[in-house]
């Protein structure tokens, strides 16, 4: 009886750990993909990650960087046109 209870608790812990690790790794991978696009000179769309922690702050900073790059590209395009 104790053995089955221990196995059940262990299984619950493993499943919880998998859930937590995926909930952290997926947004981080999404941020990484967009940073790689920026490093290649491509301008990705805004990143949408719902988080009120450090990950959310990093997402907001990346979106601001994308927005500022977009503005700079638009400004350079206008200068090139002579406007």
PDB file of N, CA, C and O in Angstrom:
ATOM      1  N   UNK A   1       0.821  -1.195   0.000  1.00  0.00           N
ATOM      2  CA  UNK A   1       0.000   0.000   0.000  1.00  0.00           C
ATOM      3  C   UNK A   1       0.868   1.263   0.000  1.00  0.00           C
ATOM      4  O   UNK A   1       0.614   2.206  -0.749  1.00  0.00           O
ATOM      5  N   UNK A   2       1.899   1.261   0.856  1.00  0.00           N
ATOM      6  CA  UNK A   2       2.785   2.417   0.937  1.00  0.00           C
ATOM      7  C   UNK A   2       3.554   2.578  -0.372  1.00  0.00           C
ATOM      8  O   UNK A   2       3.819   3.697  -0.810  1.00  0.00           O
ATOM      9  N   UNK A   3       3.907   1.461  -0.988  1.00  0.00           N
ATOM     10  CA  UNK A   3       4.642   1.500  -2.255  1.00  0.00           C
ATOM     11  C   UNK A   3       3.824   2.189  -3.337  1.00  0.00           C
ATOM     12  O   UNK A   3       4.352   3.026  -4.070  1.00  0.00           O
ATOM     13  N   UNK A   4       2.542   1.851  -3.448  1.00  0.00           N
ATOM     14  CA  UNK A   4       1.686   2.458  -4.470  1.00  0.00           C
ATOM     15  C   UNK A   4       1.466   3.940  -4.200  1.00  0.00           C
ATOM     16  O   UNK A   4       1.408   4.744  -5.130  1.00  0.00           O
ATOM     17  N   UNK A   5       1.347   4.293  -2.949  1.00  0.00           N
ATOM     18  CA  UNK A   5       1.205   5.711  -2.595  1.00  0.00           C
ATOM     19  C   UNK A   5       2.464   6.487  -2.969  1.00  0.00           C
ATOM     20  O   UNK A   5       2.388   7.597  -3.495  1.00  0.00           O
ATOM     21  N   UNK A   6       3.610   5.897  -2.696  1.00  0.00           N
ATOM     22  CA  UNK A   6       4.883   6.539  -3.039  1.00  0.00           C
ATOM     23  C   UNK A   6       5.029   6.703  -4.551  1.00  0.00           C
ATOM     24  O   UNK A   6       5.488   7.742  -5.028  1.00  0.00           O
ATOM     25  N   UNK A   7       4.642   5.687  -5.291  1.00  0.00           N
ATOM     26  CA  UNK A   7       4.705   5.760  -6.752  1.00  0.00           C
ATOM     27  C   UNK A   7       3.758   6.847  -7.260  1.00  0.00           C
ATOM     28  O   UNK A   7       4.107   7.596  -8.172  1.00  0.00           O
ATOM     29  N   UNK A   8       2.577   6.934  -6.683  1.00  0.00           N
ATOM     30  CA  UNK A   8       1.610   7.966  -7.072  1.00  0.00           C
ATOM     31  C   UNK A   8       2.133   9.367  -6.804  1.00  0.00           C
ATOM     32  O   UNK A   8       2.000  10.253  -7.649  1.00  0.00           O
ATOM     33  N   UNK A   9       2.725   9.572  -5.642  1.00  0.00           N
ATOM     34  CA  UNK A   9       3.296  10.878  -5.297  1.00  0.00           C
ATOM     35  C   UNK A   9       4.450  11.212  -6.227  1.00  0.00           C
ATOM     36  O   UNK A   9       4.561  12.342  -6.702  1.00  0.00           O
ATOM     37  N   UNK A  10       5.302  10.244  -6.487  1.00  0.00           N
ATOM     38  CA  UNK A  10       6.433  10.457  -7.397  1.00  0.00           C
ATOM     39  C   UNK A  10       5.946  10.817  -8.794  1.00  0.00           C
ATOM     40  O   UNK A  10       6.498  11.719  -9.424  1.00  0.00           O
ATOM     41  N   UNK A  11       4.930  10.135  -9.285  1.00  0.00           N
ATOM     42  CA  UNK A  11       4.367  10.421 -10.598  1.00  0.00           C
ATOM     43  C   UNK A  11       3.785  11.834 -10.637  1.00  0.00           C
ATOM     44  O   UNK A  11       3.967  12.550 -11.622  1.00  0.00           O
ATOM     45  N   UNK A  12       3.094  12.236  -9.587  1.00  0.00           N
ATOM     46  CA  UNK A  12       2.528  13.584  -9.522  1.00  0.00           C
ATOM     47  C   UNK A  12       3.638  14.635  -9.538  1.00  0.00           C
ATOM     48  O   UNK A  12       3.502  15.667 -10.195  1.00  0.00           O
ATOM     49  N   UNK A  13       4.708  14.386  -8.836  1.00  0.00           N
ATOM     50  CA  UNK A  13       5.840  15.329  -8.805  1.00  0.00           C
ATOM     51  C   UNK A  13       6.479  15.442 -10.181  1.00  0.00           C
ATOM     52  O   UNK A  13       6.798  16.543 -10.628  1.00  0.00           O
ATOM     53  N   UNK A  14       6.665  14.325 -10.849  1.00  0.00           N
ATOM     54  CA  UNK A  14       7.270  14.325 -12.187  1.00  0.00           C
ATOM     55  C   UNK A  14       6.376  15.092 -13.169  1.00  0.00           C
ATOM     56  O   UNK A  14       6.875  15.899 -13.954  1.00  0.00           O
ATOM     57  N   UNK A  15       5.077  14.851 -13.132  1.00  0.00           N
ATOM     58  CA  UNK A  15       4.153  15.557 -14.021  1.00  0.00           C
ATOM     59  C   UNK A  15       4.145  17.061 -13.733  1.00  0.00           C
ATOM     60  O   UNK A  15       4.117  17.866 -14.664  1.00  0.00           O
ATOM     61  N   UNK A  16       4.169  17.440 -12.477  1.00  0.00           N
ATOM     62  CA  UNK A  16       4.209  18.855 -12.118  1.00  0.00           C
ATOM     63  C   UNK A  16       5.499  19.507 -12.612  1.00  0.00           C
ATOM     64  O   UNK A  16       5.484  20.634 -13.108  1.00  0.00           O
ATOM     65  N   UNK A  17       6.604  18.794 -12.472  1.00  0.00           N
ATOM     66  CA  UNK A  17       7.891  19.324 -12.931  1.00  0.00           C
ATOM     67  C   UNK A  17       7.894  19.506 -14.445  1.00  0.00           C
ATOM     68  O   UNK A  17       8.421  20.500 -14.944  1.00  0.00           O
ATOM     69  N   UNK A  18       7.319  18.570 -15.175  1.00  0.00           N
ATOM     70  CA  UNK A  18       7.224  18.701 -16.632  1.00  0.00           C
ATOM     71  C   UNK A  18       6.368  19.900 -17.017  1.00  0.00           C
ATOM     72  O   UNK A  18       6.723  20.649 -17.926  1.00  0.00           O
ATOM     73  N   UNK A  19       5.253  20.085 -16.338  1.00  0.00           N
ATOM     74  CA  UNK A  19       4.369  21.215 -16.625  1.00  0.00           C
ATOM     75  C   UNK A  19       5.078  22.540 -16.380  1.00  0.00           C
ATOM     76  O   UNK A  19       5.011  23.444 -17.213  1.00  0.00           O
ATOM     77  N   UNK A  20       5.753  22.658 -15.252  1.00  0.00           N
ATOM     78  CA  UNK A  20       6.460  23.896 -14.910  1.00  0.00           C
ATOM     79  C   UNK A  20       7.591  24.158 -15.895  1.00  0.00           C
ATOM     80  O   UNK A  20       7.763  25.293 -16.341  1.00  0.00           O
ATOM     81  N   UNK A  21       8.356  23.145 -16.241  1.00  0.00           N
ATOM     82  CA  UNK A  21       9.477  23.353 -17.162  1.00  0.00           C
ATOM     83  C   UNK A  21       8.989  23.768 -18.542  1.00  0.00           C
ATOM     84  O   UNK A  21       9.621  24.609 -19.181  1.00  0.00           O
ATOM     85  N   UNK A  22       7.900  23.214 -19.013  1.00  0.00           N
ATOM     86  CA  UNK A  22       7.348  23.611 -20.311  1.00  0.00           C
ATOM     87  C   UNK A  22       6.774  25.017 -20.269  1.00  0.00           C
ATOM     88  O   UNK A  22       6.904  25.769 -21.235  1.00  0.00           O
ATOM     89  N   UNK A  23       6.140  25.377 -19.161  1.00  0.00           N
ATOM     90  CA  UNK A  23       5.557  26.716 -19.072  1.00  0.00           C
ATOM     91  C   UNK A  23       6.637  27.791 -19.033  1.00  0.00           C
ATOM     92  O   UNK A  23       6.367  28.951 -19.346  1.00  0.00           O
ATOM     93  N   UNK A  24       7.833  27.427 -18.661  1.00  0.00           N
ATOM     94  CA  UNK A  24       8.958  28.371 -18.661  1.00  0.00           C
ATOM     95  C   UNK A  24       9.696  28.316 -20.000  1.00  0.00           C
ATOM     96  O   UNK A  24      10.032  29.358 -20.563  1.00  0.00           O
ATOM     97  N   UNK A  25       9.946  27.125 -20.508  1.00  0.00           N
ATOM     98  CA  UNK A  25      10.788  26.994 -21.699  1.00  0.00           C
ATOM     99  C   UNK A  25      10.112  27.469 -22.977  1.00  0.00           C
ATOM    100  O   UNK A  25      10.789  28.012 -23.850  1.00  0.00           O
ATOM    101  N   UNK A  26       8.813  27.287 -23.120  1.00  0.00           N
ATOM    102  CA  UNK A  26       8.135  27.718 -24.352  1.00  0.00           C
ATOM    103  C   UNK A  26       8.245  29.223 -24.570  1.00  0.00           C
ATOM    104  O   UNK A  26       8.634  29.636 -25.663  1.00  0.00           O
ATOM    105  N   UNK A  27       7.923  30.068 -23.583  1.00  0.00           N
ATOM    106  CA  UNK A  27       8.082  31.506 -23.808  1.00  0.00           C
ATOM    107  C   UNK A  27       9.535  31.912 -24.055  1.00  0.00           C
ATOM    108  O   UNK A  27       9.800  32.799 -24.867  1.00  0.00           O
ATOM    109  N   UNK A  28      10.466  31.276 -23.367  1.00  0.00           N
ATOM    110  CA  UNK A  28      11.882  31.599 -23.565  1.00  0.00           C
ATOM    111  C   UNK A  28      12.303  31.251 -24.990  1.00  0.00           C
ATOM    112  O   UNK A  28      13.033  32.016 -25.620  1.00  0.00           O
ATOM    113  N   UNK A  29      11.861  30.123 -25.500  1.00  0.00           N
ATOM    114  CA  UNK A  29      12.180  29.745 -26.878  1.00  0.00           C
ATOM    115  C   UNK A  29      11.554  30.716 -27.872  1.00  0.00           C
ATOM    116  O   UNK A  29      12.161  31.036 -28.894  1.00  0.00           O
ATOM    117  N   UNK A  30      10.342  31.186 -27.580  1.00  0.00           N
ATOM    118  CA  UNK A  30       9.687  32.166 -28.450  1.00  0.00           C
ATOM    119  C   UNK A  30      10.483  33.471 -28.476  1.00  0.00           C
ATOM    120  O   UNK A  30      10.662  34.066 -29.539  1.00  0.00           O
ATOM    121  N   UNK A  31      10.959  33.913 -27.323  1.00  0.00           N
ATOM    122  CA  UNK A  31      11.797  35.110 -27.265  1.00  0.00           C
ATOM    123  C   UNK A  31      13.086  34.899 -28.042  1.00  0.00           C
ATOM    124  O   UNK A  31      13.516  35.777 -28.790  1.00  0.00           O
ATOM    125  N   UNK A  32      13.699  33.744 -27.869  1.00  0.00           N
ATOM    126  CA  UNK A  32      14.948  33.435 -28.571  1.00  0.00           C
ATOM    127  C   UNK A  32      14.763  33.483 -30.077  1.00  0.00           C
ATOM    128  O   UNK A  32      15.603  34.034 -30.788  1.00  0.00           O
ATOM    129  N   UNK A  33      13.674  32.913 -30.570  1.00  0.00           N
ATOM    130  CA  UNK A  33      13.412  32.916 -32.009  1.00  0.00           C
ATOM    131  C   UNK A  33      13.346  34.346 -32.546  1.00  0.00           C
ATOM    132  O   UNK A  33      13.887  34.634 -33.613  1.00  0.00           O
ATOM    133  N   UNK A  34      12.688  35.236 -31.812  1.00  0.00           N
ATOM    134  CA  UNK A  34      12.574  36.621 -32.264  1.00  0.00           C
ATOM    135  C   UNK A  34      13.900  37.363 -32.174  1.00  0.00           C
ATOM    136  O   UNK A  34      14.192  38.210 -33.019  1.00  0.00           O
ATOM    137  N   UNK A  35      14.692  37.062 -31.179  1.00  0.00           N
ATOM    138  CA  UNK A  35      16.014  37.686 -31.056  1.00  0.00           C
ATOM    139  C   UNK A  35      16.913  37.218 -32.200  1.00  0.00           C
ATOM    140  O   UNK A  35      17.689  38.006 -32.740  1.00  0.00           O
ATOM    141  N   UNK A  36      16.811  35.949 -32.568  1.00  0.00           N
ATOM    142  CA  UNK A  36      17.594  35.431 -33.700  1.00  0.00           C
ATOM    143  C   UNK A  36      17.175  36.137 -34.985  1.00  0.00           C
ATOM    144  O   UNK A  36      18.027  36.484 -35.804  1.00  0.00           O
ATOM    145  N   UNK A  37      15.872  36.354 -35.172  1.00  0.00           N
ATOM    146  CA  UNK A  37      15.416  37.087 -36.356  1.00  0.00           C
ATOM    147  C   UNK A  37      16.020  38.487 -36.394  1.00  0.00           C
ATOM    148  O   UNK A  37      16.481  38.944 -37.440  1.00  0.00           O
ATOM    149  N   UNK A  38      16.017  39.166 -35.244  1.00  0.00           N
ATOM    150  CA  UNK A  38      16.619  40.494 -35.183  1.00  0.00           C
ATOM    151  C   UNK A  38      18.100  40.448 -35.526  1.00  0.00           C
ATOM    152  O   UNK A  38      18.604  41.322 -36.231  1.00  0.00           O
ATOM    153  N   UNK A  39      18.786  39.447 -35.039  1.00  0.00           N
ATOM    154  CA  UNK A  39      20.223  39.339 -35.303  1.00  0.00           C
ATOM    155  C   UNK A  39      20.514  39.109 -36.779  1.00  0.00           C
ATOM    156  O   UNK A  39      21.610  39.414 -37.249  1.00  0.00           O
ATOM    157  N   UNK A  40      19.542  38.573 -37.514  1.00  0.00           N
ATOM    158  CA  UNK A  40      19.694  38.345 -38.953  1.00  0.00           C
ATOM    159  C   UNK A  40      19.239  39.553 -39.769  1.00  0.00           C
ATOM    160  O   UNK A  40      19.299  39.531 -40.998  1.00  0.00           O
ATOM    161  N   UNK A  41      18.783  40.607 -39.087  1.00  0.00           N
ATOM    162  CA  UNK A  41      18.325  41.805 -39.775  1.00  0.00           C
ATOM    163  C   UNK A  41      16.860  41.780 -40.145  1.00  0.00           C
ATOM    164  O   UNK A  41      16.382  42.679 -40.837  1.00  0.00           O
ATOM    165  N   UNK A  42      16.139  40.769 -39.698  1.00  0.00           N
ATOM    166  CA  UNK A  42      14.706  40.679 -39.965  1.00  0.00           C
ATOM    167  C   UNK A  42      13.949  41.318 -38.803  1.00  0.00           C
ATOM    168  O   UNK A  42      14.369  41.228 -37.650  1.00  0.00           O
ATOM    169  N   UNK A  43      12.841  41.957 -39.120  1.00  0.00           N
ATOM    170  CA  UNK A  43      12.058  42.630 -38.095  1.00  0.00           C
ATOM    171  C   UNK A  43      10.822  41.788 -37.772  1.00  0.00           C
ATOM    172  O   UNK A  43       9.860  41.783 -38.539  1.00  0.00           O
ATOM    173  N   UNK A  44      10.845  41.081 -36.647  1.00  0.00           N
ATOM    174  CA  UNK A  44       9.691  40.238 -36.304  1.00  0.00           C
ATOM    175  C   UNK A  44       8.522  41.096 -35.818  1.00  0.00           C
ATOM    176  O   UNK A  44       8.694  42.268 -35.481  1.00  0.00           O
ATOM    177  N   UNK A  45       7.348  40.502 -35.789  1.00  0.00           N
ATOM    178  CA  UNK A  45       6.201  41.192 -35.209  1.00  0.00           C
ATOM    179  C   UNK A  45       6.339  41.165 -33.689  1.00  0.00           C
ATOM    180  O   UNK A  45       7.214  40.492 -33.144  1.00  0.00           O
ATOM    181  N   UNK A  46       5.473  41.896 -33.024  1.00  0.00           N
ATOM    182  CA  UNK A  46       5.520  41.918 -31.562  1.00  0.00           C
ATOM    183  C   UNK A  46       5.378  40.513 -30.986  1.00  0.00           C
ATOM    184  O   UNK A  46       4.697  39.656 -31.550  1.00  0.00           O
ATOM    185  N   UNK A  47       6.027  40.304 -29.868  1.00  0.00           N
ATOM    186  CA  UNK A  47       5.959  39.031 -29.164  1.00  0.00           C
ATOM    187  C   UNK A  47       4.824  39.118 -28.150  1.00  0.00           C
ATOM    188  O   UNK A  47       4.738  40.087 -27.396  1.00  0.00           O
ATOM    189  N   UNK A  48       3.959  38.113 -28.127  1.00  0.00           N
ATOM    190  CA  UNK A  48       2.829  38.121 -27.201  1.00  0.00           C
ATOM    191  C   UNK A  48       2.998  36.993 -26.185  1.00  0.00           C
ATOM    192  O   UNK A  48       2.698  35.831 -26.460  1.00  0.00           O
ATOM    193  N   UNK A  49       3.484  37.366 -25.009  1.00  0.00           N
ATOM    194  CA  UNK A  49       3.635  36.425 -23.909  1.00  0.00           C
ATOM    195  C   UNK A  49       2.991  37.062 -22.685  1.00  0.00           C
ATOM    196  O   UNK A  49       3.352  38.172 -22.294  1.00  0.00           O
ATOM    197  N   UNK A  50       2.049  36.367 -22.088  1.00  0.00           N
ATOM    198  CA  UNK A  50       1.377  36.863 -20.902  1.00  0.00           C
ATOM    199  C   UNK A  50       2.169  36.468 -19.662  1.00  0.00           C
ATOM    200  O   UNK A  50       2.169  35.305 -19.257  1.00  0.00           O
ATOM    201  N   UNK A  51       2.839  37.439 -19.067  1.00  0.00           N
ATOM    202  CA  UNK A  51       3.608  37.168 -17.852  1.00  0.00           C
ATOM    203  C   UNK A  51       3.802  38.480 -17.101  1.00  0.00           C
ATOM    204  O   UNK A  51       4.019  39.527 -17.713  1.00  0.00           O
ATOM    205  N   UNK A  52       3.725  38.421 -15.804  1.00  0.00           N
ATOM    206  CA  UNK A  52       3.920  39.597 -14.959  1.00  0.00           C
ATOM    207  C   UNK A  52       5.194  39.476 -14.134  1.00  0.00           C
ATOM    208  O   UNK A  52       5.291  40.027 -13.038  1.00  0.00           O
ATOM    209  N   UNK A  53       6.162  38.754 -14.667  1.00  0.00           N
ATOM    210  CA  UNK A  53       7.408  38.535 -13.946  1.00  0.00           C
ATOM    211  C   UNK A  53       8.568  39.011 -14.803  1.00  0.00           C
ATOM    212  O   UNK A  53       8.383  39.834 -15.700  1.00  0.00           O
ATOM    213  N   UNK A  54       9.731  38.513 -14.541  1.00  0.00           N
ATOM    214  CA  UNK A  54      10.917  38.897 -15.308  1.00  0.00           C
ATOM    215  C   UNK A  54      10.740  38.580 -16.782  1.00  0.00           C
ATOM    216  O   UNK A  54      11.157  39.365 -17.634  1.00  0.00           O
ATOM    217  N   UNK A  55      10.138  37.459 -17.096  1.00  0.00           N
ATOM    218  CA  UNK A  55       9.900  37.083 -18.481  1.00  0.00           C
ATOM    219  C   UNK A  55       8.989  38.095 -19.176  1.00  0.00           C
ATOM    220  O   UNK A  55       9.195  38.419 -20.345  1.00  0.00           O
ATOM    221  N   UNK A  56       7.995  38.585 -18.461  1.00  0.00           N
ATOM    222  CA  UNK A  56       7.122  39.623 -19.010  1.00  0.00           C
ATOM    223  C   UNK A  56       7.884  40.914 -19.262  1.00  0.00           C
ATOM    224  O   UNK A  56       7.646  41.591 -20.262  1.00  0.00           O
ATOM    225  N   UNK A  57       8.803  41.264 -18.359  1.00  0.00           N
ATOM    226  CA  UNK A  57       9.628  42.452 -18.536  1.00  0.00           C
ATOM    227  C   UNK A  57      10.555  42.329 -19.734  1.00  0.00           C
ATOM    228  O   UNK A  57      10.749  43.292 -20.476  1.00  0.00           O
ATOM    229  N   UNK A  58      11.124  41.154 -19.924  1.00  0.00           N
ATOM    230  CA  UNK A  58      11.987  40.915 -21.078  1.00  0.00           C
ATOM    231  C   UNK A  58      11.161  41.006 -22.362  1.00  0.00           C
ATOM    232  O   UNK A  58      11.625  41.559 -23.359  1.00  0.00           O
ATOM    233  N   UNK A  59       9.950  40.471 -22.340  1.00  0.00           N
ATOM    234  CA  UNK A  59       9.070  40.540 -23.504  1.00  0.00           C
ATOM    235  C   UNK A  59       8.746  41.986 -23.852  1.00  0.00           C
ATOM    236  O   UNK A  59       8.783  42.367 -25.022  1.00  0.00           O
ATOM    237  N   UNK A  60       8.426  42.797 -22.836  1.00  0.00           N
ATOM    238  CA  UNK A  60       8.134  44.216 -23.072  1.00  0.00           C
ATOM    239  C   UNK A  60       9.354  44.930 -23.644  1.00  0.00           C
ATOM    240  O   UNK A  60       9.218  45.748 -24.555  1.00  0.00           O
ATOM    241  N   UNK A  61      10.528  44.636 -23.129  1.00  0.00           N
ATOM    242  CA  UNK A  61      11.756  45.266 -23.629  1.00  0.00           C
ATOM    243  C   UNK A  61      12.019  44.861 -25.077  1.00  0.00           C
ATOM    244  O   UNK A  61      12.414  45.701 -25.885  1.00  0.00           O
ATOM    245  N   UNK A  62      11.808  43.600 -25.416  1.00  0.00           N
ATOM    246  CA  UNK A  62      12.008  43.142 -26.784  1.00  0.00           C
ATOM    247  C   UNK A  62      11.011  43.819 -27.723  1.00  0.00           C
ATOM    248  O   UNK A  62      11.375  44.239 -28.821  1.00  0.00           O
ATOM    249  N   UNK A  63       9.757  43.923 -27.290  1.00  0.00           N
ATOM    250  CA  UNK A  63       8.753  44.597 -28.120  1.00  0.00           C
ATOM    251  C   UNK A  63       9.111  46.068 -28.332  1.00  0.00           C
ATOM    252  O   UNK A  63       8.908  46.599 -29.424  1.00  0.00           O
ATOM    253  N   UNK A  64       9.635  46.726 -27.313  1.00  0.00           N
ATOM    254  CA  UNK A  64      10.068  48.115 -27.449  1.00  0.00           C
ATOM    255  C   UNK A  64      11.233  48.210 -28.436  1.00  0.00           C
ATOM    256  O   UNK A  64      11.275  49.121 -29.262  1.00  0.00           O
ATOM    257  N   UNK A  65      12.164  47.284 -28.352  1.00  0.00           N
ATOM    258  CA  UNK A  65      13.289  47.243 -29.284  1.00  0.00           C
ATOM    259  C   UNK A  65      12.793  47.061 -30.714  1.00  0.00           C
ATOM    260  O   UNK A  65      13.254  47.756 -31.620  1.00  0.00           O
ATOM    261  N   UNK A  66      11.867  46.141 -30.928  1.00  0.00           N
ATOM    262  CA  UNK A  66      11.296  45.909 -32.256  1.00  0.00           C
ATOM    263  C   UNK A  66      10.611  47.176 -32.765  1.00  0.00           C
ATOM    264  O   UNK A  66      10.789  47.563 -33.920  1.00  0.00           O
ATOM    265  N   UNK A  67       9.830  47.817 -31.900  1.00  0.00           N
ATOM    266  CA  UNK A  67       9.119  49.048 -32.268  1.00  0.00           C
ATOM    267  C   UNK A  67      10.109  50.152 -32.639  1.00  0.00           C
ATOM    268  O   UNK A  67       9.915  50.847 -33.637  1.00  0.00           O
ATOM    269  N   UNK A  68      11.167  50.318 -31.844  1.00  0.00           N
ATOM    270  CA  UNK A  68      12.165  51.353 -32.124  1.00  0.00           C
ATOM    271  C   UNK A  68      12.934  51.069 -33.414  1.00  0.00           C
ATOM    272  O   UNK A  68      13.231  51.995 -34.170  1.00  0.00           O
ATOM    273  N   UNK A  69      13.257  49.808 -33.673  1.00  0.00           N
ATOM    274  CA  UNK A  69      13.903  49.455 -34.940  1.00  0.00           C
ATOM    275  C   UNK A  69      12.981  49.774 -36.113  1.00  0.00           C
ATOM    276  O   UNK A  69      13.428  50.284 -37.141  1.00  0.00           O
ATOM    277  N   UNK A  70      11.700  49.471 -35.956  1.00  0.00           N
ATOM    278  CA  UNK A  70      10.735  49.756 -37.008  1.00  0.00           C
ATOM    279  C   UNK A  70      10.666  51.252 -37.290  1.00  0.00           C
ATOM    280  O   UNK A  70      10.641  51.671 -38.448  1.00  0.00           O
ATOM    281  N   UNK A  71      10.636  52.057 -36.230  1.00  0.00           N
ATOM    282  CA  UNK A  71      10.619  53.513 -36.400  1.00  0.00           C
ATOM    283  C   UNK A  71      11.893  53.997 -37.089  1.00  0.00           C
ATOM    284  O   UNK A  71      11.830  54.858 -37.965  1.00  0.00           O
ATOM    285  N   UNK A  72      13.034  53.459 -36.707  1.00  0.00           N
ATOM    286  CA  UNK A  72      14.306  53.865 -37.311  1.00  0.00           C
ATOM    287  C   UNK A  72      14.340  53.493 -38.794  1.00  0.00           C
ATOM    288  O   UNK A  72      14.824  54.271 -39.616  1.00  0.00           O
ATOM    289  N   UNK A  73      13.833  52.317 -39.137  1.00  0.00           N
ATOM    290  CA  UNK A  73      13.789  51.910 -40.539  1.00  0.00           C
ATOM    291  C   UNK A  73      12.868  52.811 -41.348  1.00  0.00           C
ATOM    292  O   UNK A  73      13.189  53.179 -42.478  1.00  0.00           O
ATOM    293  N   UNK A  74      11.723  53.165 -40.772  1.00  0.00           N
ATOM    294  CA  UNK A  74      10.788  54.069 -41.436  1.00  0.00           C
ATOM    295  C   UNK A  74      11.429  55.439 -41.638  1.00  0.00           C
ATOM    296  O   UNK A  74      11.310  56.033 -42.710  1.00  0.00           O
ATOM    297  N   UNK A  75      12.100  55.933 -40.621  1.00  0.00           N
ATOM    298  CA  UNK A  75      12.777  57.230 -40.690  1.00  0.00           C
ATOM    299  C   UNK A  75      13.856  57.214 -41.774  1.00  0.00           C
ATOM    300  O   UNK A  75      13.965  58.161 -42.554  1.00  0.00           O
ATOM    301  N   UNK A  76      14.646  56.151 -41.827  1.00  0.00           N
ATOM    302  CA  UNK A  76      15.690  56.032 -42.844  1.00  0.00           C
ATOM    303  C   UNK A  76      15.086  55.968 -44.239  1.00  0.00           C
ATOM    304  O   UNK A  76      15.635  56.534 -45.185  1.00  0.00           O
ATOM    305  N   UNK A  77      13.961  55.281 -44.367  1.00  0.00           N
ATOM    306  CA  UNK A  77      13.280  55.185 -45.662  1.00  0.00           C
ATOM    307  C   UNK A  77      12.786  56.559 -46.111  1.00  0.00           C
ATOM    308  O   UNK A  77      12.872  56.896 -47.291  1.00  0.00           O
ATOM    309  N   UNK A  78      12.274  57.343 -45.182  1.00  0.00           N
ATOM    310  CA  UNK A  78      11.791  58.691 -45.506  1.00  0.00           C
ATOM    311  C   UNK A  78      12.948  59.597 -45.917  1.00  0.00           C
ATOM    312  O   UNK A  78      12.816  60.402 -46.839  1.00  0.00           O
ATOM    313  N   UNK A  79      14.072  59.465 -45.235  1.00  0.00           N
ATOM    314  CA  UNK A  79      15.254  60.268 -45.594  1.00  0.00           C
ATOM    315  C   UNK A  79      15.731  59.889 -47.000  1.00  0.00           C
ATOM    316  O   UNK A  79      16.095  60.751 -47.799  1.00  0.00           O
ATOM    317  N   UNK A  80      15.720  58.585 -47.282  1.00  0.00           N
ATOM    318  CA  UNK A  80      16.142  58.113 -48.595  1.00  0.00           C
ATOM    319  C   UNK A  80      15.246  58.680 -49.705  1.00  0.00           C
ATOM    320  O   UNK A  80      15.717  58.963 -50.807  1.00  0.00           O
ATOM    321  N   UNK A  81      13.961  58.841 -49.406  1.00  0.00           N
ATOM    322  CA  UNK A  81      13.010  59.393 -50.374  1.00  0.00           C
ATOM    323  C   UNK A  81      13.147  60.902 -50.501  1.00  0.00           C
ATOM    324  O   UNK A  81      12.591  61.505 -51.419  1.00  0.00           O
ATOM    325  N   UNK A  82      13.890  61.519 -49.574  1.00  0.00           N
ATOM    326  CA  UNK A  82      14.057  62.965 -49.601  1.00  0.00           C
ATOM    327  C   UNK A  82      13.000  63.713 -48.801  1.00  0.00           C
ATOM    328  O   UNK A  82      12.865  64.928 -48.945  1.00  0.00           O
ATOM    329  N   UNK A  83      12.263  63.022 -47.976  1.00  0.00           N
ATOM    330  CA  UNK A  83      11.215  63.662 -47.159  1.00  0.00           C
ATOM    331  C   UNK A  83      11.754  64.129 -45.838  1.00  0.00           C
ATOM    332  O   UNK A  83      11.010  64.687 -45.031  1.00  0.00           O
TER     333      UNK A  83
END
